[in-house]
Amino acid sequence: MVPVKKSRKSCPKRLVMVTWDDAHGFTSRWQDVNSVKVERCRIRTVGWLVNQTQRSVTVAAAVGGLSTQDTDASGCMTIPRGCIVRIKRLGEKCVHNR
């Protein structure tokens, strides 16, 4: 894993699709444990990779300020690494408009 450098002068590095398994439960009543269906809840999240650590990956739905020194992100989601199945690069590196 190569950590993404945090810098106010560079925008997020890559557009990615993160495939991950989420926790879920929809039962509001008691039920026999033998009747509980064990199913995964597979999610795909697409966004700009803005941070990654040994424990998690953060993607942003939108980035702004690309024509300035200050890059901002909105709609950030942090996903625990233990839930991640795959991270796929979707595009080229993001570059500042000059």
C-alpha positions in Angstrom: 0.0 0.0 0.0 1.3 3.4 -1.0 -0.1 6.2 1.2 -1.6 9.2 -0.5 0.4 12.3 0.4 -1.7 15.0 1.9 -0.8 18.3 0.3 -2.8 21.5 -0.3 -1.1 21.9 -3.6 -2.2 18.6 -5.2 -5.7 17.2 -5.8 -6.8 13.6 -5.1 -4.6 11.1 -7.1 -7.1 8.7 -8.7 -10.7 8.1 -9.5 -11.5 4.7 -8.1 -14.3 2.2 -7.5 -14.2 0.5 -4.1 -16.0 -2.8 -3.8 -16.8 -3.6 -0.2 -19.0 -5.6 2.1 -21.3 -3.6 4.4 -23.0 -4.7 7.6 -26.7 -4.9 7.4 -29.8 -6.1 9.3 -33.5 -5.5 8.6 -35.2 -7.5 11.3 -37.2 -5.6 13.9 -38.7 -8.7 15.5 -37.5 -11.9 17.3 -36.9 -14.9 15.0 -35.5 -18.4 15.2 -31.8 -18.4 14.6 -32.2 -21.3 12.1 -34.4 -19.1 9.9 -31.9 -16.2 9.7 -30.6 -15.7 6.2 -26.9 -15.1 5.9 -26.3 -12.8 3.0 -23.7 -10.3 2.2 -24.4 -6.7 1.3 -21.9 -5.9 -1.5 -21.5 -2.2 -2.2 -19.6 -0.3 -4.9 -18.5 3.2 -4.2 -17.0 5.5 -6.8 -15.0 8.6 -5.9 -11.7 10.4 -5.7 -9.2 8.6 -3.5 -8.3 11.3 -0.9 -6.7 9.3 1.8 -5.6 5.8 2.7 -4.1 4.2 5.8 -3.5 0.7 7.1 -7.0 0.8 8.6 -9.2 2.6 6.0 -9.6 4.2 2.6 -11.4 7.5 2.1 -13.0 8.6 -1.2 -14.7 11.8 -2.1 -17.8 12.2 -4.3 -16.6 15.7 -5.5 -13.5 17.8 -5.5 -13.2 21.5 -6.1 -10.7 24.3 -6.2 -8.7 22.6 -8.9 -7.7 25.9 -10.5 -6.3 27.2 -7.2 -3.8 26.1 -4.6 -6.6 24.9 -2.3 -8.3 21.6 -3.2 -11.5 20.9 -1.3 -13.5 17.6 -1.2 -17.2 16.9 -0.5 -19.2 13.8 0.2 -16.3 11.9 1.8 -16.8 8.3 2.8 -14.3 6.3 4.9 -14.4 2.5 4.4 -12.6 0.1 6.8 -9.9 -2.0 5.1 -11.4 -5.2 6.6 -14.6 -4.6 4.5 -12.8 -3.9 1.2 -12.9 -6.6 -1.5 -11.2 -4.6 -4.3 -10.1 -1.1 -5.3 -10.1 -0.5 -9.1 -8.6 2.5 -10.7 -11.1 4.1 -13.1 -9.2 7.0 -14.7 -6.1 9.0 -15.1 -4.6 11.1 -12.4 -6.4 14.3 -11.5 -4.5 17.5 -12.5 -4.9 21.1 -11.7 -6.2 23.5 -14.4 -3.7 26.2 -14.9 
